[in-house]
């Protein structure tokens, strides 16, 4: 059953998976961001930062999660 987002949460992600062909870009990503909270996504080039943001904003379809 899908978990509902609470009033204090801005973003809730559970078990997000995204791949391009055989290449897993995002594997079982879970993330909670509270309203008013600021976060930083930091990592090397090609680590999936932009893909995660595009999936959260529904600009790109995720495979599961």
Backbone torsions as a table, in degrees:
resi	resn	phi	psi	omega
1	UNK	NA	138.4	-178.6
2	UNK	-67.4	139.0	176.9
3	UNK	-83.0	138.9	178.8
4	UNK	-88.3	145.5	177.0
5	UNK	-78.6	138.7	179.7
6	UNK	-86.6	170.8	-178.7
7	UNK	-62.7	-29.2	-177.9
8	UNK	-84.5	-12.1	-176.4
9	UNK	-95.9	136.5	174.5
10	UNK	-95.6	-38.5	-178.0
11	UNK	-138.0	135.6	174.9
12	UNK	-138.3	118.7	-179.9
13	UNK	-123.9	135.1	179.2
14	UNK	-134.4	120.0	172.5
15	UNK	61.3	38.1	-178.0
16	UNK	-71.0	129.8	177.0
17	UNK	-127.6	137.5	176.9
18	UNK	-148.2	131.2	177.0
19	UNK	-137.5	155.1	172.9
20	UNK	-115.6	103.2	-174.3
21	UNK	65.0	-124.9	179.7
22	UNK	-88.9	-4.9	-176.4
23	UNK	-91.9	113.6	177.4
24	UNK	-80.5	112.4	179.0
25	UNK	-86.1	-46.0	178.6
26	UNK	-125.0	127.0	-177.3
27	UNK	-129.6	111.8	177.5
28	UNK	53.3	50.6	179.7
29	UNK	-83.5	129.2	173.5
30	UNK	-124.9	139.8	-174.5
31	UNK	-154.0	136.0	172.7
32	UNK	-124.2	129.8	174.7
33	UNK	-127.2	124.3	-179.9
34	UNK	-83.4	154.3	176.5
35	UNK	-56.6	133.1	179.4
36	UNK	83.2	-10.7	-179.7
37	UNK	-78.1	142.8	176.1
38	UNK	-112.7	135.0	179.8
39	UNK	-128.3	163.6	176.7
40	UNK	-125.0	131.2	171.3
41	UNK	-100.6	113.9	-175.0
42	UNK	-125.8	133.8	178.2
43	UNK	177.1	168.8	-178.6
44	UNK	-69.2	163.9	176.7
45	UNK	-56.4	134.0	178.3
46	UNK	85.0	9.6	-176.9
47	UNK	-89.3	-4.3	174.4
48	UNK	103.9	8.7	-178.5
49	UNK	-59.1	-53.0	-178.8
50	UNK	-66.4	-36.6	178.3
51	UNK	-63.5	-41.5	177.1
52	UNK	-60.1	-46.9	179.9
53	UNK	-63.1	-42.0	179.0
54	UNK	-64.8	-37.3	177.9
55	UNK	-68.8	-41.7	178.5
56	UNK	-61.5	-40.8	-179.5
57	UNK	-83.0	3.6	179.3
58	UNK	58.6	32.2	173.2
59	UNK	-86.9	-16.4	179.0
60	UNK	-139.9	141.0	179.6
61	UNK	-79.1	136.7	173.9
62	UNK	-91.3	161.2	-178.9
63	UNK	-79.8	-40.0	178.7
64	UNK	-161.6	168.7	179.1
65	UNK	106.5	NA	NA
